[in-house]
Amino acid sequence: MWRPLLTLAFPASSAARRRFGSAFVVIALASSPAALASGDAGGSPSAVGGARVVARVGKRTVTVADLETRLAELPAFQLATFGATPDQIRRRFLDEIVLPELLYAQAAEDRRLDHELPTEDLIARARSNATIRRIRRDAPGPAEVKREDIAAYYERHKDLYDAPERVQVWRILVASRSEAVDILARTKKDPSVKAFGDLAREKSLDRATHMRRGDLGFLSADGKSDEAALTVDPAIATAARSVKDGELVPEPVAEGPNFAVVWRRGTTPARSRPLAQVEEAIRDALHREAVERATRERIAELRKAQVRDLDPAPIRLLEIKVDDGSLGPRRKGLEDAGRGPG
């Protein structure tokens, strides 16, 4: 038989008033922990959509289904912290987690904290994240990705799965052959990483690599590096392949109008990964692409339907200080915001 076991009125004291504001909360608890789980102990004081009501906090209700959902999200080790038996776990989770959350939420509403920054901003972010989670939930799962789509992705990105042998090359680029010969002689006398790095920083014309010891990354035969957007003359890769790992190319290598001192540092062997080996990774990648595409499409729909009177001009009133990343209003009027630079 369900009956109200506990009625709490807030605030009961000045301390409670400060903590919970003017909330008046009535909590109707089931007469036994078993009723919390089963919801069939002769009927609850009321129901929401046919679901048994465990508690009412202000305008909110907690049903057996709500508790079931929350408890199902917890791993076993966390459930064990609430008690040794199912009855203890159910009751303590309700008393120590669910009800305090709702009480604080009700108190915040009573004090209109949800209309203040940054709380209002946090609520908006929570709603935004909830929308994103729903989009991800509604998108086709990895198991629904078609086999032919996986095969097509594999063919489009063959370079990711079939990689040629690459050699790691360090190089010092200078303007003349004589200077390259001199650097090569000095390097042969002191073939240490530090000495080569010092010479690269001091002498190399390649300002993109001189501060990292002239490291060009791992080069394929066509001079393409595994470093993003880095390609060198294929002659450098060819020369590096003429010696063993750890050896200097014995003569300067012509590179356009300049000359290079080349040091082969290592090798990554060619690799070939068949479709069967990477199928699951591709499946996950296609799933992520589908989710991202659905997110972009939803944002476009919402933007078209909801965004009105977009005027980016006033954002010029915000000054961004690059040194510390802080923002602050400029000392100029709003009428200046619409003017172009200068």
N, C-alpha and C positions, 0 to 999 in steps of 0.2 A: 504493500500500500504506500503510495507516495504522499508525503506531507511536508510542509515547510519545517525543517529542523532548525534553521538558523536564519534569523532576520537581523541584518546589520544596518544601522542607520548612521550615515556620515553627514556632517561631522558631529561626533559625540563630545569633543573637547576643542579647546583653542588650538592644540597641537594638530589634531585631526583636521580642523578647518584649514590650517596653513598647508597641510599635506594634500588634502583631497578637494579643497574648495567647497562648493555648496552641494556636492553630489549626494543624493539620497539613494542608497543602493539596497535593493531587496534581493537576497540570494535564496533561492529555493533549492535545497539539496535533496537528493534521493534518500530514502530511509535506510538504504544499505548500499555498500559498495557494489554488490552484485547487480543492483538495479542500474547502476551507472553503466555497466557493460551491456546488460541485456535490454534495458528499456522496456520491459514488459511486466513490471511489478504492479499491475492493476491500473495503469494509466497515470500520467504525470499531471501536475496542476494545469498544464496547458501544453500545446504542441505547436511547432512551427513546420508547416508543410508536412504534417504527419510524423515528424521526428520528435522523440521525447526530449523535453526541455530539462536540463540539469540545473541551470542557474540563469537568473536574469540580473544583469548589471546595467542599471539605467535603461537605455533604449535597446541594449544588446541582449541577445540570448545565447546560451551555450547549450548545444544539444549533444546527445550521445554520439551522433555522427561526427560532430565537430571534434570531440575528444578522441574518437577513433582515428580520425585523420591525423590529428597532431601526434598521437602516440605511435602511429604507424611510421612516422618519419624518423623516429629515434632509433639508433642502433641499440643492440641488446645491452652493451656495457653502460650506456647512459640510462636506460630503463632501470637497471639494477641499482642505480644511485637513489632511486625513489622508494625502495623497499625490497623486502625479501619475498613478498607474495604479490600476486596480481591485484588483490584488493588494496594493499598498501600502495602499490605503484599508481593505481588509478586515482585514489583519493589524494595522495600527496601531490601528484602532478596537477590535479585540479586546484588544490589549495595553494600550492607554492608557485605555480607557473601561470596557469590560465587566469585565475581570478585576480591576482595582483596586476597582470597586464591590462585587464579590462578596467580595473579600478583606476589605475593611473591614466588610462586613455579617457575615461569618463571625467576624471578631475581636470584633465587638460582641456577637454571640450567646455566644461563649466567655466573655466577661467579664460576661454577663448585663446588658448595658447596655439591652437592650430591655425590661427589667423595672424600669427606673428612670425617674422623672420628670426632665426633660420628654420623654425619648425615647418612653416608653410612650404619652404623649399624642399625640405626633407620628405614631406608627404607627397609632393609632386614627383620627386625622384622615385619614391616607392611605387607610385602608380605607374610611372614610366617603366620601371623594371618589371612590374607585373604584366604590362602589355607585351614586353619583349619575351617574357617567359611563356606567355600564351601563344605568341607567334611560333616560338621554338617547339612548343608542345604540339601545335597543330600541323607543323611542317612534316612531310614524310620522313620517317626514321631511316637510319642507315640500312636496315634490312630491306627497305622498299626501293633502294637504288637499283636500277636495271643493269644487268650484266653487260649489255651492249654499250651503255654509257660509261661503264668502267673501262671497257676495252678502248673506246674512243679517247678517253682521257689519257690512257697509257700511251697511245700512239702520238697524241699531241705533245706529251711531255717526255718523249723517249730519252732526251738528254739527261733527265733526272735519274733514269734507271740504267742507261747504258753509257757509262762514263769512260773516256779513253785514259790511257796512262798520262799522268801529269808529273812534271818535275818542278820542285821548288827552287826558285832562282832568286839570288840576291845580286844586285847590279849597281855599279857606280857609273854614271853617264857623264862624260867630259867632252870638251870641245875639240880636242886634238888627239892624234894618235900618240904623240910623244908624252903627253900628260898621262894617257892611259897606261903606257908602258912603265912610266915611273910609279904609278899607283900599284900596278901589278907586281913590280919588283918589291915594293914596300910590303905588300900583302904576303908575298911568298916568304919574306923574312919573319913576319909576325902574322901567321894565319889564324889569329884569334877573332872571336866574334866581336870583342870590344874594339880591337884595332880597325876592323873592317867597318864597324858602325861609326866610329869616329871619322874615318875618311869619307864615308857616305854623307854624313852630316856636313862636313866641311867642303867637299869637292863636287858632289853630284848636282847636275843641272836639273834633275827630275825633282821638282819641289813637292810632288805628291808623295814620293817615297823616301826622300833623303833622311827624314827624321825617324824612320823605322828601319834603318840599316840598309836601305835600298831594296827591301823585301818586296818582290813582285807577286808573291803568292805562288800557287801551283799553276804552271803553264801547260796548256795542251800544245800540240804540234803547230797549230795555227797562230800561236801567240796569245790566245785568250786565257785570262787568269780566272781563278775561282774567286778572286776579289771582285766585287761589283764594279762594273763599268771600266775595267782595266784591261787593256790590250796593248801588247808591245809588238815590235817587229818580229816576225817569225824566225828571223835569223838568230835572235837571242835564244829561242827554244831549241833550234837546231844545234847551235853551238853547245848548249848545256847538255844535250843528249850525247855529245861526242866524248864526254868524260863521265867518271863515276861519281856517285854521291860523295859529297865532302871535298871534291876536287875543284880547283880553279881551271877555267878555260885558259890554256897556256898563252894565247895571243889576244890582243884587243879585238873586239868584234865591232865591225862597222854597223852603225844604226843611223840611217839617214846621213846627215852631214857630221854627226858626232860619233864617238867611239865609247864602247862599254867594256868595263871589267866585269866578268861574269863568274859567279860562284854557284855551283850546283850544291844545294843543301840537302835535298832528299827526294823521294819518289813516292807517289801513290799509284799502286797498280791499277790497270784497267779493271772495271767491274761491269757485270751484266746481271741485272735482276729480272727474272721472268715475271710475267703478269701474275702468275699464281702466288709469287712471293710477296707482292705488294698490293694484292687485290683489296685486302681489308683496309689498308691505309688510304687507298684511293676512294674506297666506299665512304670512309669518314670525311675525306676532303670534299667529295661531292655533296655529302649531307650538309657540311658547313656552308658550302656555296649556296645551297638551296635555302638555308635559314637566312643567310645574309641577304639574298635576293628578295625573300619574302619580307624581311625587315625593311629594306629600302622601298619596296613597293607600298608597304603599309604606311611608311612615313610620307611618301609622295601623296597617297590618298588623303591622309589626315591634313597634310599641309595645304592641299588644294581646298579641302572642305572647311578648315578651321582658321587658317592664318588670314588675318585682315589688317589693313592699314600698316603694312610693314614699312618702316622708315628707319634705315640704318644710320641716317645722318647724325642723330644725337650721340651715337657711341663715340664720336670724335671727342666728346667731352671727357672721356676717360683717358688718362695718361698711363701708359704702361712703362714702368721703370724696369728696364732689362736687367739691371744689376741685382735686384732682389725680388723681382716678379710681382711687386705690389702694385695695386691700382689706386688711383686717386683722381678727383675731379680737377680738370684744368681751370685756371683762372681766366675763363673767358665766357662770354654769354652764349646762350643757346642759339642766338641768331648767327653766330659764327660757325655753327656746326655744319650748316649747309654749304659753306664756301669750300671751294677746292683748295688743295695744298698751295701754300704760298700766297 
